[in-house]
Amino acid sequence: MADTNKQKDFIKDGMTNEDIIDTLKKIRSVIENKCNDEIIEKLKKEYEFFSNRYPILFELATRNDTPFNWEYLQYFLNMRSRIVNDEITSEKASVIVGEEWFKKHVNLDKDGKMPEPVKFTRNTNPTRVSKKAKTDK
C-alpha cells in the first residue's frame, strides 16, 4: 500500500481548493479586462506564491486565447479533495483522470491512430481572442 502521508505532501505547503478558486477568480478578472506580458508579470509578482506553487494553473489562468474552463478546474479539484479525504489514492486518481480524459478528448480515427498533437500559443492581444486554440498548422 502506498504511503498516504507522502501522497498528500502536495497539499501541506499549498492552498485549499477554495483559496485556489478565489485566487484564480482574481487573476481572471484582470486577464479578462486586459492581457499583455507586463500585466502577466505584475500578476506573477502579486500572486508569487500561487504562480510558483501552481505554475500550470497560473499559466492557464493567464492565457487569453481560449476561455478558462471552470468546469475542468472543478473536476480536478474534486479529485484532489477525494485524495485529501482518503477516498482514493493519488495513483488511482491519476489512472481515472487519464482514462476519462483520453476518452473525452482524443478522437482516434477508424484505424485507431492518434491525431497530431495541438500546440498552443499565448495570445496577449485581447482584440484577437479566438474561440479555437491556435495550432502550428
N, C-alpha and C positions, 0 to 999 in steps of 0.2 A: 504494500500500500504506500502511496506517495505521502511525503511529509506535508501535512495540511498547513503547518505554520509557514513552511517555505513557499507554498503556493500563494499564500496571502501577503507575502512580502511586498508585492506591487502596490498594496493599499496602505501599508504602515506609514510611508512618507508621502502619501498622495492626498487626494481630496475625496470627499464624499460625492456620490452621484449628484446630489442636489447642488453642491458647490461647483461641480463641473458644468452642470446645465446653466447655473447663474452666470458663470464666467463666460461661457460660450454665447449666451444672450447678449452680454455687454459687448463682447468683441464683434458679434454680428451686427449689432445696432450701429456701430461705427462703420464697418465694412460696407453695409448696405447703403449708407449715405455717400460715402466717398472711399475709393480704394486706390492707393498708389504705394509705391515702395516706401516712401517716407512715413506714411501713416502706419504701414505694417511694422516698420522698425520702432515707431513710438509705442505701438501696442505690445510689441515684443518686450520692450523695457517696462512698460506699465504692468504687464502680466508676466513678468520674468519667471516666476516660479512655474506658472502654468505652461509657458512656452518651452521651458527646459524639461519639465516633468512629463508633459504630454505633447511632444513635438509634432506628432502626426495629427492630433486633434487641432493643434494650433494652425498647422498648415491647411487643413481642411476648412477651418473656420475663417481663415483669411483669404481663401480663394473666392474670386468673384466671377469665375467663368461658368459656374454651374450653381444652381440653388443649393443651399445647405439642407441636407436631408435629416430632419429631426426624428423621423420615424426610424431610420437606420441607427441613429445615435441611441435612441431609447432601447432598441433591440440589444445593442451591445452592453448598455448599462444594466439592463435586466439580467443579462447573462453574468455580468460582473457581480451583481447582487446575489445571484444563486451560488456563486463561488464563495463569496464572503459569508453567506449563511449556511455553508456546508451542505448545500443541497446537491452539489455537483463538484467534481474536481476540475481544475483548470485544464487538465489533459482531455477530459470528456467534453468540456465546453468547446475546446479547440476543434475536436472532431465534429461535433454537432454544427458549429458555425461553418466549418469548411465544407461539409456536405450540403447544408442548406443553401449556402451562398453559391456554391458551384452550380447546383440545380437551378437556382434562381437567375443567375447572371451569365452562365456560359451556355451558349447555343451551339451544340455540336451539329455539324452538317450530317447528311444522311449516311456518310461513310464513317462517322464517328470522329472526324478530325476537328481539332480545336481551331477557332479563328485566330488571326494575328492579334496580339495584344494592342489595346488602345493606349496611346501615350498622351498624357495630359500636360497642358501648359498653363501657367498663371496669367490671367488677363487682369492687368491693373488699370485698364481704361474702362470705367463704368459705362461709357456710352456704347461700348461694343460688346456688352454682355450677351452671350449666346445661350440658348436653351440646350444646345448639344455641346458635348465636350469636343475640343479641337483635337485632331489627330495629325500625325505626320503625313498622312496620305494626301 
